[in-house]
Amino acid sequence: MPFVKKVKSDAYFSRFQVKYRRRREGKTDYYARKRLVTQAKNNNAPKYRLVVRFSNRFITVQIVYARLQGDFVLTAATSKELPRYGINHGLTNWTAGKLVVLTEIVLFSPSFKAYATGLLAARRALVKLGLSDKYEGVVEPDGTFQVTEALDEEDAPRPFKAFLDVGLKRTSTGSRVFGAMKGASDGGIFVPHSEKRFPGYDPESKELDAEVLKKYIFGGHVAEYMESLEEEDDERFKKQFSTYLADGVGSEDIEEIYTNAYAAIREDPTFKPTEKTKDWKAESIKYRTSKLSLAQRKANIAAKIEKFQAGGAEEDEEDE
C-alpha cells in the first residue's frame, strides 16, 4: 500500500482530544491503572495497591487506594529508613542488591533492600490495621513460594489484600519490584502472585530454586560478588565497596546484617521521624518577605512620591 499523507484539516483539529497530563508526561500507564483501580459498583471497600517505585538512591513502597478525589496512601515505607534497622549500604538493591553488568563495568545496585522495604511496609500496615498478631507471614524466609492464606478459625479476619502496582517498570524475571513484593508477602499481606518472576525460577523445568531466592533475600549474591571481585581485582574491590570496608563490613557479615534487620523490622515497624539538625521552618521564614498591609503600601508609595519630588526640586535649583 502506498504511503498516504495524513491531512490535518480543521475537522481533524476540532476533534483532537488531548491525552491525560500524566500520560503526556510519561508518568502513568492508564491501561494498567484502569485494571488495578476499577471494581464492582456495589463494592464500597477500597481496592488496595502495593505501589513500588525506584529512584536513583531509594526505594519507596506504598499501600494506596483510589477515590474520586484522587489516590490516598494507607501507609508507606522507604529504604531511607533502613539504616535505623542496621542496613546502611545498598539502599536500592534486591535484598535491599542486584548486579548489573555493563560491558566491562559491574555496578552494584541493591535488591535485597527492596525485600526489606516491602517487609517494613507490610508490617507497618498490619500494625495500623490491628492484624499484625494474627498474620505474621514468613518469620524465617527460606526462599520457598508461599502466599498468605486466611486463618482456619471461625470469625477470624481475612488477610489484608493488595495488588502489585509496578508502574512503568519492566517486569523482567528477577526484577527488584518482585523483591519488594516478596517482602510484603512474607510480611503477612496477601499479594496475589506466582513464582515465575522470582530469581531462581527455571522456565524450562517450571520450578523455583528456593536456595537461589533465599540467597537473594539475605544478600548472598552480593557477598559472592564481593569475594570474586576481591580475588580478581583488589583495587577495584576497594573502590567499589569502600563504604562497606570503612564500616568494617565484609562478605561474611552481610547475611547476619539482614537476618538481624528483618527481626528488628518485625519487632518495631512504626515510623519514627528523623531528628532535625536545624529548625527549618524558622530558617525559611528568615528569608521570606512578609506581606505588607494596606497602610504600609500607602506609606511606601508616599515616600517614593516625596523622594521623586525632592529630586525634581534639586534639578530646578541646578538649572537656575
Phi and psi in degrees as GROMACS dihedral restraints (atoms count N, CA, C in turn):
[ dihedral_restraints ]
;  ai    aj    ak    al  type     phi  dphi    fc
    3     4     5     6     1   -68.6    20    10
    4     5     6     7     1   157.3    20    10
    6     7     8     9     1   -68.4    20    10
    7     8     9    10     1   129.3    20    10
    9    10    11    12     1  -114.3    20    10
   10    11    12    13     1   121.6    20    10
   12    13    14    15     1   -71.4    20    10
   13    14    15    16     1   134.7    20    10
   15    16    17    18     1   -82.4    20    10
   16    17    18    19     1   115.9    20    10
   18    19    20    21     1   -86.0    20    10
   19    20    21    22     1   118.5    20    10
   21    22    23    24     1   -97.0    20    10
   22    23    24    25     1    85.6    20    10
   24    25    26    27     1   -88.6    20    10
   25    26    27    28     1  -177.8    20    10
   27    28    29    30     1   -60.2    20    10
   28    29    30    31     1   -35.8    20    10
   30    31    32    33     1   -63.9    20    10
   31    32    33    34     1   -38.6    20    10
   33    34    35    36     1   -63.1    20    10
   34    35    36    37     1   -49.6    20    10
   36    37    38    39     1   -69.4    20    10
   37    38    39    40     1   -31.8    20    10
   39    40    41    42     1   -69.1    20    10
   40    41    42    43     1   -22.7    20    10
   42    43    44    45     1  -103.4    20    10
   43    44    45    46     1    -1.1    20    10
   45    46    47    48     1   -68.1    20    10
   46    47    48    49     1   130.8    20    10
   48    49    50    51     1  -113.6    20    10
   49    50    51    52     1   121.8    20    10
   51    52    53    54     1   -71.0    20    10
   52    53    54    55     1   136.8    20    10
   54    55    56    57     1   -70.6    20    10
   55    56    57    58     1   163.4    20    10
   57    58    59    60     1   -57.2    20    10
   58    59    60    61     1   147.9    20    10
   60    61    62    63     1   -56.0    20    10
   61    62    63    64     1   -46.6    20    10
   63    64    65    66     1   -69.9    20    10
   64    65    66    67     1   -20.5    20    10
   66    67    68    69     1   -75.4    20    10
   67    68    69    70     1   -40.5    20    10
   69    70    71    72     1   -63.0    20    10
   70    71    72    73     1   -35.0    20    10
   72    73    74    75     1   -80.9    20    10
   73    74    75    76     1    -7.2    20    10
   75    76    77    78     1    71.1    20    10
   76    77    78    79     1    32.1    20    10
   78    79    80    81     1  -104.5    20    10
   79    80    81    82     1   -27.6    20    10
   81    82    83    84     1  -127.0    20    10
   82    83    84    85     1   133.5    20    10
   84    85    86    87     1   -94.2    20    10
   85    86    87    88     1    95.9    20    10
   87    88    89    90     1   -70.2    20    10
   88    89    90    91     1   -24.3    20    10
   90    91    92    93     1   -62.3    20    10
   91    92    93    94     1   -44.8    20    10
   93    94    95    96     1   -74.6    20    10
   94    95    96    97     1   -40.3    20    10
   96    97    98    99     1   -61.3    20    10
   97    98    99   100     1   -40.9    20    10
   99   100   101   102     1   -57.4    20    10
  100   101   102   103     1   -41.3    20    10
  102   103   104   105     1   -76.2    20    10
  103   104   105   106     1   -22.7    20    10
  105   106   107   108     1   -83.6    20    10
  106   107   108   109     1   -24.3    20    10
  108   109   110   111     1  -101.7    20    10
  109   110   111   112     1   -39.0    20    10
  111   112   113   114     1   -67.9    20    10
  112   113   114   115     1   146.7    20    10
  114   115   116   117     1  -154.9    20    10
  115   116   117   118     1   174.5    20    10
  117   118   119   120     1   -60.0    20    10
  118   119   120   121     1   141.8    20    10
  120   121   122   123     1   -64.9    20    10
  121   122   123   124     1   -27.8    20    10
  123   124   125   126     1   -87.9    20    10
  124   125   126   127     1     5.0    20    10
  126   127   128   129     1  -103.2    20    10
  127   128   129   130     1   105.4    20    10
  129   130   131   132     1   -91.4    20    10
  130   131   132   133     1    -6.2    20    10
  132   133   134   135     1   -71.0    20    10
  133   134   135   136     1   139.3    20    10
  135   136   137   138     1   -62.1    20    10
  136   137   138   139     1   145.6    20    10
  138   139   140   141     1  -100.2    20    10
  139   140   141   142     1   107.9    20    10
  141   142   143   144     1   -85.5    20    10
  142   143   144   145     1   145.6    20    10
  144   145   146   147     1  -122.6    20    10
  145   146   147   148     1   137.6    20    10
  147   148   149   150     1   -91.3    20    10
  148   149   150   151     1    97.9    20    10
  150   151   152   153     1   -91.3    20    10
  151   152   153   154     1   120.4    20    10
  153   154   155   156     1  -116.2    20    10
  154   155   156   157     1   123.1    20    10
  156   157   158   159     1  -133.3    20    10
  157   158   159   160     1   148.2    20    10
  159   160   161   162     1  -121.5    20    10
  160   161   162   163     1   134.0    20    10
  162   163   164   165     1  -110.0    20    10
  163   164   165   166     1  -175.6    20    10
  165   166   167   168     1   -66.3    20    10
  166   167   168   169     1   -27.2    20    10
  168   169   170   171     1  -114.6    20    10
  169   170   171   172     1   -26.7    20    10
  171   172   173   174     1  -136.6    20    10
  172   173   174   175     1   166.2    20    10
  174   175   176   177     1  -117.1    20    10
  175   176   177   178     1   136.9    20    10
  177   178   179   180     1  -121.5    20    10
  178   179   180   181     1   129.9    20    10
  180   181   182   183     1  -122.0    20    10
  181   182   183   184     1   123.2    20    10
  183   184   185   186     1  -127.5    20    10
  184   185   186   187     1   149.6    20    10
  186   187   188   189     1  -108.3    20    10
  187   188   189   190     1   114.8    20    10
  189   190   191   192     1  -125.0    20    10
  190   191   192   193     1   146.9    20    10
  192   193   194   195     1  -133.6    20    10
  193   194   195   196     1   152.5    20    10
  195   196   197   198     1  -101.7    20    10
  196   197   198   199     1   141.7    20    10
  198   199   200   201     1  -132.4    20    10
  199   200   201   202     1   170.0    20    10
  201   202   203   204     1   -60.4    20    10
  202   203   204   205     1   -32.3    20    10
  204   205   206   207     1   -72.8    20    10
  205   206   207   208     1   -19.0    20    10
  207   208   209   210     1   140.3    20    10
  208   209   210   211     1  -171.2    20    10
  210   211   212   213     1   -85.2    20    10
  211   212   213   214     1   143.0    20    10
  213   214   215   216     1  -121.5    20    10
  214   215   216   217     1   138.1    20    10
  216   217   218   219     1   -97.5    20    10
  217   218   219   220     1   121.2    20    10
  219   220   221   222     1   -74.2    20    10
  220   221   222   223     1   -48.4    20    10
  222   223   224   225     1  -158.1    20    10
  223   224   225   226     1   160.5    20    10
  225   226   227   228     1  -147.1    20    10
  226   227   228   229     1   156.3    20    10
  228   229   230   231     1  -147.4    20    10
  229   230   231   232     1   144.9    20    10
  231   232   233   234     1  -127.8    20    10
  232   233   234   235     1   156.4    20    10
  234   235   236   237     1   -69.0    20    10
  235   236   237   238     1   -10.8    20    10
  237   238   239   240     1   -64.7    20    10
  238   239   240   241     1   -22.6    20    10
  240   241   242   243     1   -83.7    20    10
  241   242   243   244     1   -13.3    20    10
  243   244   245   246     1   -65.6    20    10
  244   245   246   247     1   -29.3    20    10
  246   247   248   249     1   -56.6    20    10
  247   248   249   250     1   -26.3    20    10
  249   250   251   252     1   -63.0    20    10
  250   251   252   253     1   -25.5    20    10
  252   253   254   255     1  -102.2    20    10
  253   254   255   256     1    10.3    20    10
  255   256   257   258     1    97.4    20    10
  256   257   258   259     1     4.5    20    10
  258   259   260   261     1  -101.7    20    10
  259   260   261   262     1   105.9    20    10
  261   262   263   264     1  -110.2    20    10
  262   263   264   265     1    -4.2    20    10
  264   265   266   267     1  -130.2    20    10
  265   266   267   268     1   152.1    20    10
  267   268   269   270     1    61.2    20    10
  268   269   270   271     1    56.9    20    10
  270   271   272   273     1   -77.2    20    10
  271   272   273   274     1     8.7    20    10
  273   274   275   276     1  -127.9    20    10
  274   275   276   277     1    18.6    20    10
  276   277   278   279     1   -94.2    20    10
  277   278   279   280     1  -176.2    20    10
  279   280   281   282     1   -65.1    20    10
  280   281   282   283     1   -47.8    20    10
  282   283   284   285     1   -81.1    20    10
  283   284   285   286     1   -34.7    20    10
  291   292   293   294     1  -127.4    20    10
  292   293   294   295     1   143.1    20    10
  294   295   296   297     1   -97.7    20    10
  295   296   297   298     1   123.8    20    10
  297   298   299   300     1  -115.7    20    10
  298   299   300   301     1   121.5    20    10
  300   301   302   303     1   -97.1    20    10
  301   302   303   304     1   120.2    20    10
  303   304   305   306     1  -121.1    20    10
  304   305   306   307     1   110.0    20    10
  306   307   308   309     1    46.2    20    10
  307   308   309   310     1  -110.8    20    10
  309   310   311   312     1  -102.6    20    10
  310   311   312   313     1    -1.0    20    10
  312   313   314   315     1  -101.6    20    10
  313   314   315   316     1   129.6    20    10
  315   316   317   318     1  -107.3    20    10
  316   317   318   319     1   119.6    20    10
  318   319   320   321     1  -103.7    20    10
  319   320   321   322     1   144.0    20    10
  321   322   323   324     1   -98.0    20    10
  322   323   324   325     1   118.5    20    10
  324   325   326   327     1  -131.2    20    10
  325   326   327   328     1   112.6    20    10
  327   328   329   330     1   -64.7    20    10
  328   329   330   331     1   142.1    20    10
  330   331   332   333     1  -128.1    20    10
  331   332   333   334     1   -22.1    20    10
  333   334   335   336     1   -73.1    20    10
  334   335   336   337     1   -20.6    20    10
  336   337   338   339     1   -71.2    20    10
  337   338   339   340     1   -25.1    20    10
  339   340   341   342     1   -62.5    20    10
  340   341   342   343     1   -42.2    20    10
  342   343   344   345     1   -61.8    20    10
  343   344   345   346     1   -45.7    20    10
  345   346   347   348     1   -63.8    20    10
  346   347   348   349     1   -39.9    20    10
  348   349   350   351     1   -68.3    20    10
  349   350   351   352     1   -40.7    20    10
  351   352   353   354     1   -63.1    20    10
  352   353   354   355     1   -41.2    20    10
  354   355   356   357     1   -62.5    20    10
  355   356   357   358     1   -43.2    20    10
  357   358   359   360     1   -62.8    20    10
  358   359   360   361     1   -44.0    20    10
  360   361   362   363     1   -63.3    20    10
  361   362   363   364     1   -41.4    20    10
  363   364   365   366     1   -65.1    20    10
  364   365   366   367     1   -48.4    20    10
  366   367   368   369     1   -65.6    20    10
  367   368   369   370     1   -36.0    20    10
  369   370   371   372     1   -66.1    20    10
  370   371   372   373     1   -40.8    20    10
  372   373   374   375     1   -66.9    20    10
  373   374   375   376     1   -42.6    20    10
  375   376   377   378     1   -69.0    20    10
  376   377   378   379     1   -33.5    20    10
  378   379   380   381     1   -64.6    20    10
  379   380   381   382     1   -42.3    20    10
  381   382   383   384     1   -63.7    20    10
  382   383   384   385     1   -36.1    20    10
  384   385   386   387     1   -89.7    20    10
  385   386   387   388     1    -3.9    20    10
  387   388   389   390     1    75.0    20    10
  388   389   390   391     1    25.9    20    10
  390   391   392   393     1  -112.2    20    10
  391   392   393   394     1     4.1    20    10
  393   394   395   396     1   -65.5    20    10
  394   395   396   397     1   -32.3    20    10
  396   397   398   399     1   -77.4    20    10
  397   398   399   400     1   -31.4    20    10
  399   400   401   402     1   -81.6    20    10
  400   401   402   403     1   -35.6    20    10
  402   403   404   405     1  -120.1    20    10
  403   404   405   406     1    93.6    20    10
  405   406   407   408     1   -88.4    20    10
  406   407   408   409     1   -16.6    20    10
  408   409   410   411     1    75.8    20    10
  409   410   411   412     1  -147.7    20    10
  411   412   413   414     1   -98.8    20    10
  412   413   414   415     1   102.5    20    10
  414   415   416   417     1   -69.9    20    10
  415   416   417   418     1   -39.1    20    10
  417   418   419   420     1  -119.0    20    10
  418   419   420   421     1    91.2    20    10
  420   421   422   423     1   -62.3    20    10
  421   422   423   424     1   131.5    20    10
  423   424   425   426     1  -121.1    20    10
  424   425   426   427     1     6.2    20    10
  426   427   428   429     1    88.7    20    10
  427   428   429   430     1    -4.3    20    10
  429   430   431   432     1   -78.2    20    10
  430   431   432   433     1   156.3    20    10
  432   433   434   435     1   -80.2    20    10
  433   434   435   436     1   117.6    20    10
  435   436   437   438     1  -138.3    20    10
  436   437   438   439     1   139.8    20    10
  438   439   440   441     1  -121.1    20    10
  439   440   441   442     1   138.5    20    10
  441   442   443   444     1   -64.0    20    10
  442   443   444   445     1   127.2    20    10
  444   445   446   447     1  -116.2    20    10
  445   446   447   448     1   158.7    20    10
  447   448   449   450     1   -66.6    20    10
  448   449   450   451     1   149.8    20    10
  450   451   452   453     1   -72.8    20    10
  451   452   453   454     1   152.3    20    10
  453   454   455   456     1   -80.0    20    10
  454   455   456   457     1   -16.4    20    10
  456   457   458   459     1   -63.7    20    10
  457   458   459   460     1   149.2    20    10
  459   460   461   462     1   -74.7    20    10
  460   461   462   463     1   139.7    20    10
  462   463   464   465     1    63.8    20    10
  463   464   465   466     1    17.4    20    10
  465   466   467   468     1   -77.0    20    10
  466   467   468   469     1   143.7    20    10
  468   469   470   471     1   -67.1    20    10
  469   470   471   472     1   147.3    20    10
  471   472   473   474     1   -72.9    20    10
  472   473   474   475     1   158.2    20    10
  474   475   476   477     1   -66.5    20    10
  475   476   477   478     1   150.5    20    10
  477   478   479   480     1   -70.0    20    10
  478   479   480   481     1   128.0    20    10
  480   481   482   483     1  -111.4    20    10
  481   482   483   484     1   134.0    20    10
  483   484   485   486     1  -144.2    20    10
  484   485   486   487     1   143.6    20    10
  486   487   488   489     1  -101.1    20    10
  487   488   489   490     1   137.8    20    10
  489   490   491   492     1   -67.3    20    10
  490   491   492   493     1   128.8    20    10
  492   493   494   495     1  -116.6    20    10
  493   494   495   496     1   108.2    20    10
  495   496   497   498     1   -93.7    20    10
  496   497   498   499     1    -7.3    20    10
  498   499   500   501     1    68.2    20    10
  499   500   501   502     1  -128.9    20    10
  501   502   503   504     1   -97.6    20    10
  502   503   504   505     1     5.2    20    10
  504   505   506   507     1   -69.8    20    10
  505   506   507   508     1   139.0    20    10
  507   508   509   510     1   -72.1    20    10
  508   509   510   511     1   134.0    20    10
  510   511   512   513     1   -94.2    20    10
  511   512   513   514     1    59.1    20    10
  513   514   515   516     1   -80.0    20    10
  514   515   516   517     1   155.0    20    10
  516   517   518   519     1   -60.2    20    10
  517   518   519   520     1   130.6    20    10
  519   520   521   522     1    86.6    20    10
  520   521   522   523     1     4.2    20    10
  522   523   524   525     1   -62.1    20    10
  523   524   525   526     1   151.3    20    10
  525   526   527   528     1   -64.6    20    10
  526   527   528   529     1   -22.6    20    10
  528   529   530   531     1   -56.1    20    10
  529   530   531   532     1   -40.8    20    10
  531   532   533   534     1   -77.6    20    10
  532   533   534   535     1   -19.1    20    10
  534   535   536   537     1   -66.6    20    10
  535   536   537   538     1   -44.9    20    10
  537   538   539   540     1   -64.1    20    10
  538   539   540   541     1   -40.6    20    10
  540   541   542   543     1   -64.5    20    10
  541   542   543   544     1   -41.4    20    10
  543   544   545   546     1   -63.3    20    10
  544   545   546   547     1   -39.2    20    10
  546   547   548   549     1   -63.4    20    10
  547   548   549   550     1   -43.3    20    10
  549   550   551   552     1   -66.9    20    10
  550   551   552   553     1   -39.2    20    10
  552   553   554   555     1   -66.2    20    10
  553   554   555   556     1   -44.5    20    10
  555   556   557   558     1   -68.6    20    10
  556   557   558   559     1   -19.9    20    10
  558   559   560   561     1   -79.4    20    10
  559   560   561   562     1    -7.6    20    10
  561   562   563   564     1   113.8    20    10
  562   563   564   565     1     3.1    20    10
  564   565   566   567     1   -92.6    20    10
  565   566   567   568     1   141.8    20    10
  567   568   569   570     1   -85.8    20    10
  568   569   570   571     1   104.5    20    10
  570   571   572   573     1  -113.3    20    10
  571   572   573   574     1   107.1    20    10
  573   574   575   576     1   -59.8    20    10
  574   575   576   577     1   123.1    20    10
  576   577   578   579     1  -165.0    20    10
  577   578   579   580     1   171.9    20    10
  579   580   581   582     1  -121.7    20    10
  580   581   582   583     1   179.0    20    10
  582   583   584   585     1   -90.4    20    10
  583   584   585   586     1     3.1    20    10
  585   586   587   588     1   -66.7    20    10
  586   587   588   589     1   -22.5    20    10
  588   589   590   591     1  -106.5    20    10
  589   590   591   592     1     7.7    20    10
  591   592   593   594     1   -81.9    20    10
  592   593   594   595     1   149.9    20    10
  594   595   596   597     1   -63.2    20    10
  595   596   597   598     1   135.7    20    10
  597   598   599   600     1   104.8    20    10
  598   599   600   601     1    -7.0    20    10
  600   601   602   603     1   -82.2    20    10
  601   602   603   604     1   131.5    20    10
  603   604   605   606     1  -104.4    20    10
  604   605   606   607     1   111.5    20    10
  606   607   608   609     1   -66.8    20    10
  607   608   609   610     1   -21.7    20    10
  609   610   611   612     1   -77.5    20    10
  610   611   612   613     1   -50.4    20    10
  612   613   614   615     1   -83.6    20    10
  613   614   615   616     1   -13.3    20    10
  615   616   617   618     1    57.4    20    10
  616   617   618   619     1    43.7    20    10
  618   619   620   621     1  -133.1    20    10
  619   620   621   622     1   151.6    20    10
  621   622   623   624     1  -100.9    20    10
  622   623   624   625     1   128.3    20    10
  624   625   626   627     1   -84.7    20    10
  625   626   627   628     1   103.7    20    10
  627   628   629   630     1   -62.9    20    10
  628   629   630   631     1   -31.3    20    10
  630   631   632   633     1   -66.0    20    10
  631   632   633   634     1   -38.8    20    10
  633   634   635   636     1   -65.7    20    10
  634   635   636   637     1   -44.6    20    10
  636   637   638   639     1   -64.9    20    10
  637   638   639   640     1   -39.6    20    10
  639   640   641   642     1   -63.6    20    10
  640   641   642   643     1   -37.8    20    10
  642   643   644   645     1   -61.7    20    10
  643   644   645   646     1   -40.3    20    10
  645   646   647   648     1   -67.8    20    10
  646   647   648   649     1   -37.9    20    10
  648   649   650   651     1   -63.9    20    10
  649   650   651   652     1   -37.7    20    10
  651   652   653   654     1  -102.1    20    10
  652   653   654   655     1    14.8    20    10
  654   655   656   657     1    74.0    20    10
  655   656   657   658     1    22.3    20    10
  657   658   659   660     1   -64.9    20    10
  658   659   660   661     1   -32.6    20    10
  660   661   662   663     1   -67.1    20    10
  661   662   663   664     1   -32.5    20    10
  663   664   665   666     1   -72.6    20    10
  664   665   666   667     1   -41.9    20    10
  666   667   668   669     1   -60.2    20    10
  667   668   669   670     1   -42.3    20    10
  669   670   671   672     1   -63.0    20    10
  670   671   672   673     1   -42.6    20    10
  672   673   674   675     1   -66.2    20    10
  673   674   675   676     1   -39.1    20    10
  675   676   677   678     1   -59.3    20    10
  676   677   678   679     1   -44.7    20    10
  678   679   680   681     1   -65.4    20    10
  679   680   681   682     1   -44.3    20    10
  681   682   683   684     1   -67.5    20    10
  682   683   684   685     1   -38.5    20    10
  684   685   686   687     1   -68.6    20    10
  685   686   687   688     1   -36.5    20    10
  687   688   689   690     1   -63.6    20    10
  688   689   690   691     1   -37.6    20    10
  690   691   692   693     1   -71.9    20    10
  691   692   693   694     1   -41.0    20    10
  693   694   695   696     1   -80.5    20    10
  694   695   696   697     1   -44.6    20    10
  696   697   698   699     1  -146.9    20    10
  697   698   699   700     1    90.8    20    10
  699   700   701   702     1   -64.1    20    10
  700   701   702   703     1   -35.4    20    10
  702   703   704   705     1   -65.4    20    10
  703   704   705   706     1   -45.4    20    10
  705   706   707   708     1   -68.3    20    10
  706   707   708   709     1   -34.5    20    10
  708   709   710   711     1   -60.3    20    10
  709   710   711   712     1   -45.6    20    10
  711   712   713   714     1   -66.5    20    10
  712   713   714   715     1   -31.5    20    10
  714   715   716   717     1   -75.8    20    10
  715   716   717   718     1   -45.6    20    10
  717   718   719   720     1   -71.9    20    10
  718   719   720   721     1   -36.3    20    10
  720   721   722   723     1  -111.2    20    10
  721   722   723   724     1    35.0    20    10
  723   724   725   726     1   -62.1    20    10
  724   725   726   727     1   -39.7    20    10
  726   727   728   729     1   -68.8    20    10
  727   728   729   730     1   -33.9    20    10
  729   730   731   732     1   -63.4    20    10
  730   731   732   733     1   -47.6    20    10
  732   733   734   735     1   -66.2    20    10
  733   734   735   736     1   -35.8    20    10
  735   736   737   738     1   -63.3    20    10
  736   737   738   739     1   -32.8    20    10
  738   739   740   741     1   -92.0    20    10
  739   740   741   742     1     4.8    20    10
  741   742   743   744     1    72.3    20    10
  742   743   744   745     1    29.3    20    10
  744   745   746   747     1  -100.8    20    10
  745   746   747   748     1   120.8    20    10
  747   748   749   750     1  -108.1    20    10
  748   749   750   751     1   177.1    20    10
  750   751   752   753     1   -63.0    20    10
  751   752   753   754     1   -29.7    20    10
  753   754   755   756     1   -76.9    20    10
  754   755   756   757     1   -11.3    20    10
  756   757   758   759     1   -94.1    20    10
  757   758   759   760     1   -14.5    20    10
  759   760   761   762     1   -64.4    20    10
  760   761   762   763     1   -45.4    20    10
  762   763   764   765     1   -61.2    20    10
  763   764   765   766     1   -40.9    20    10
  765   766   767   768     1   -65.4    20    10
  766   767   768   769     1   -39.3    20    10
  768   769   770   771     1   -59.2    20    10
  769   770   771   772     1   -45.9    20    10
  771   772   773   774     1   -74.8    20    10
  772   773   774   775     1   -33.6    20    10
  774   775   776   777     1   -61.1    20    10
  775   776   777   778     1   -45.5    20    10
  777   778   779   780     1   -67.1    20    10
  778   779   780   781     1   -36.9    20    10
  780   781   782   783     1   -65.9    20    10
  781   782   783   784     1   -42.9    20    10
  783   784   785   786     1   -63.6    20    10
  784   785   786   787     1   -38.1    20    10
  786   787   788   789     1   -66.5    20    10
  787   788   789   790     1   -40.4    20    10
  789   790   791   792     1   -67.1    20    10
  790   791   792   793     1   -36.6    20    10
  792   793   794   795     1   -63.4    20    10
  793   794   795   796     1   -43.3    20    10
  795   796   797   798     1   -66.5    20    10
  796   797   798   799     1   -33.3    20    10
  798   799   800   801     1   -70.1    20    10
  799   800   801   802     1   -41.2    20    10
  801   802   803   804     1  -148.7    20    10
  802   803   804   805     1    87.7    20    10
  804   805   806   807     1   -87.6    20    10
  805   806   807   808     1     0.6    20    10
  807   808   809   810     1   -65.2    20    10
  808   809   810   811     1   149.9    20    10
  810   811   812   813     1   -78.7    20    10
  811   812   813   814     1   134.7    20    10
  813   814   815   816     1  -129.0    20    10
  814   815   816   817     1   116.5    20    10
  816   817   818   819     1   -64.4    20    10
  817   818   819   820     1   147.3    20    10
  819   820   821   822     1   -72.1    20    10
  820   821   822   823     1   151.2    20    10
  822   823   824   825     1   -75.7    20    10
  823   824   825   826     1   129.7    20    10
  825   826   827   828     1   -86.5    20    10
  826   827   828   829     1   135.1    20    10
  828   829   830   831     1   -77.3    20    10
  829   830   831   832     1   -24.7    20    10
  831   832   833   834     1  -130.8    20    10
  832   833   834   835     1   155.9    20    10
  834   835   836   837     1   -84.8    20    10
  835   836   837   838     1    91.0    20    10
  837   838   839   840     1   -67.8    20    10
  838   839   840   841     1   -25.9    20    10
  840   841   842   843     1   -65.5    20    10
  841   842   843   844     1   -47.1    20    10
  843   844   845   846     1   -65.4    20    10
  844   845   846   847     1   -35.2    20    10
  846   847   848   849     1   -65.1    20    10
  847   848   849   850     1   -40.2    20    10
  849   850   851   852     1   -73.4    20    10
  850   851   852   853     1   -35.3    20    10
  852   853   854   855     1   -64.7    20    10
  853   854   855   856     1   -32.4    20    10
  855   856   857   858     1   -58.7    20    10
  856   857   858   859     1   -34.5    20    10
  858   859   860   861     1  -102.5    20    10
  859   860   861   862     1     7.0    20    10
  861   862   863   864     1   -93.1    20    10
  862   863   864   865     1   135.6    20    10
  864   865   866   867     1   -84.6    20    10
  865   866   867   868     1   122.9    20    10
  867   868   869   870     1   -76.3    20    10
  868   869   870   871     1   152.1    20    10
  870   871   872   873     1   -72.8    20    10
  871   872   873   874     1   132.7    20    10
  873   874   875   876     1   -84.1    20    10
  874   875   876   877     1   147.0    20    10
  876   877   878   879     1   -78.4    20    10
  877   878   879   880     1   170.3    20    10
  879   880   881   882     1   -62.3    20    10
  880   881   882   883     1   -41.2    20    10
  882   883   884   885     1   -63.1    20    10
  883   884   885   886     1   -40.2    20    10
  885   886   887   888     1   -66.4    20    10
  886   887   888   889     1   -40.5    20    10
  888   889   890   891     1   -65.1    20    10
  889   890   891   892     1   -41.0    20    10
  891   892   893   894     1   -64.3    20    10
  892   893   894   895     1   -39.0    20    10
  894   895   896   897     1   -65.0    20    10
  895   896   897   898     1   -40.2    20    10
  897   898   899   900     1   -63.3    20    10
  898   899   900   901     1   -41.5    20    10
  900   901   902   903     1   -64.7    20    10
  901   902   903   904     1   -42.8    20    10
  903   904   905   906     1   -62.4    20    10
  904   905   906   907     1   -40.0    20    10
  906   907   908   909     1   -64.6    20    10
  907   908   909   910     1   -39.8    20    10
  909   910   911   912     1   -65.6    20    10
  910   911   912   913     1   -41.5    20    10
  912   913   914   915     1   -63.4    20    10
  913   914   915   916     1   -43.1    20    10
  915   916   917   918     1   -63.0    20    10
  916   917   918   919     1   -41.3    20    10
  918   919   920   921     1   -65.5    20    10
  919   920   921   922     1   -40.3    20    10
  921   922   923   924     1   -65.3    20    10
  922   923   924   925     1   -42.9    20    10
  924   925   926   927     1   -66.5    20    10
  925   926   927   928     1   -38.7    20    10
  927   928   929   930     1   -63.4    20    10
  928   929   930   931     1   -39.4    20    10
  930   931   932   933     1   -65.1    20    10
  931   932   933   934     1   -38.0    20    10
  933   934   935   936     1   -66.5    20    10
  934   935   936   937     1   -37.3    20    10
  936   937   938   939     1   -66.6    20    10
  937   938   939   940     1   -38.1    20    10
  939   940   941   942     1   -63.0    20    10
  940   941   942   943     1   -41.2    20    10
  942   943   944   945     1   -63.3    20    10
  943   944   945   946     1   -39.7    20    10
  945   946   947   948     1   -62.2    20    10
  946   947   948   949     1   -41.4    20    10
  948   949   950   951     1   -63.7    20    10
  949   950   951   952     1   -39.8    20    10
  951   952   953   954     1   -65.2    20    10
  952   953   954   955     1   -38.9    20    10
  954   955   956   957     1   -64.4    20    10
  955   956   957   958     1   -38.6    20    10
